[in-house]
Amino acid sequence: MSKLNQITKTRFILSNSLLGQNAIITFTNKKGETFTYNHDQVFANNQTRLLSMNCFIKYGNYTNSNKLPNWAA
């Protein structure tokens, strides 16, 4: 069984560089709200959406510093 990689961030992020790393990401926004998600699972559930976003095409990632997007919940 693979070990989970616990990561703390200041924003929600889905990134090509984190794929396959078994990352469980916890981020706290500026309002002090904390969110935790499984990076690979959220990516897999939204792969079609992400791969069509300009930010993902250009930079290989999607970020949101305010909240967990509704589609990622």
C-alpha positions as CSV (number, residue, x, y, z in Angstrom):
1,M,0.0,0.0,0.0
2,S,1.3,3.5,-0.9
3,K,1.9,6.0,1.8
4,L,-0.2,9.1,1.8
5,N,1.7,12.4,1.2
6,Q,0.3,15.0,3.6
7,I,0.7,18.5,2.1
8,T,-0.3,21.9,3.6
9,K,-1.0,24.8,1.2
10,T,-2.5,28.3,1.4
11,R,-4.7,27.6,-1.6
12,F,-6.6,24.9,-3.4
13,I,-4.4,23.4,-6.2
14,L,-4.6,20.7,-8.8
15,S,-1.4,20.2,-10.6
16,N,0.3,17.9,-13.1
17,S,3.3,17.8,-10.8
18,L,1.3,16.3,-7.9
19,L,-0.4,13.6,-9.9
20,G,0.4,10.1,-8.7
21,Q,2.0,11.3,-5.4
22,N,-1.0,10.2,-3.2
23,A,-1.3,13.7,-2.0
24,I,-3.8,14.6,0.7
25,I,-3.8,18.4,0.6
26,T,-5.0,20.7,3.4
27,F,-5.3,24.4,2.8
28,T,-6.5,27.3,4.9
29,N,-7.9,30.4,3.1
30,K,-7.7,34.0,4.2
31,K,-10.9,33.6,6.2
32,G,-9.4,30.9,8.3
33,E,-11.5,28.1,6.7
34,T,-9.7,24.8,6.3
35,F,-10.3,22.3,3.5
36,T,-8.8,18.9,3.0
37,Y,-9.0,16.8,-0.2
38,N,-7.4,13.9,-2.1
39,H,-5.5,15.5,-5.0
40,D,-5.6,12.5,-7.3
41,Q,-9.2,11.7,-6.6
42,V,-10.4,15.2,-7.3
43,F,-8.3,15.3,-10.5
44,A,-9.7,12.0,-11.7
45,N,-13.3,13.1,-11.0
46,N,-12.8,16.4,-12.9
47,Q,-10.1,15.5,-15.5
48,T,-12.2,16.5,-18.6
49,R,-13.0,19.9,-17.0
50,L,-9.4,20.6,-16.0
51,L,-7.8,19.6,-19.3
52,S,-10.0,22.1,-21.1
53,M,-9.2,25.0,-18.8
54,N,-6.8,27.6,-20.2
55,C,-4.9,27.8,-17.0
56,F,-4.3,24.1,-16.9
57,I,-3.4,24.0,-20.6
58,K,-0.9,26.9,-20.2
59,Y,0.5,26.3,-16.7
60,G,-0.4,22.7,-15.9
61,N,-2.3,23.6,-12.7
62,Y,-5.5,25.1,-11.4
63,T,-5.6,27.2,-8.1
64,N,-8.2,28.9,-6.0
65,S,-7.1,30.9,-2.9
66,N,-10.6,31.5,-1.6
67,K,-12.4,28.1,-1.4
68,L,-12.8,24.6,-2.5
69,P,-14.6,24.8,-5.9
70,N,-18.1,23.4,-5.9
71,W,-17.1,20.9,-8.6
72,A,-14.2,19.6,-6.4
73,A,-16.3,18.8,-3.4
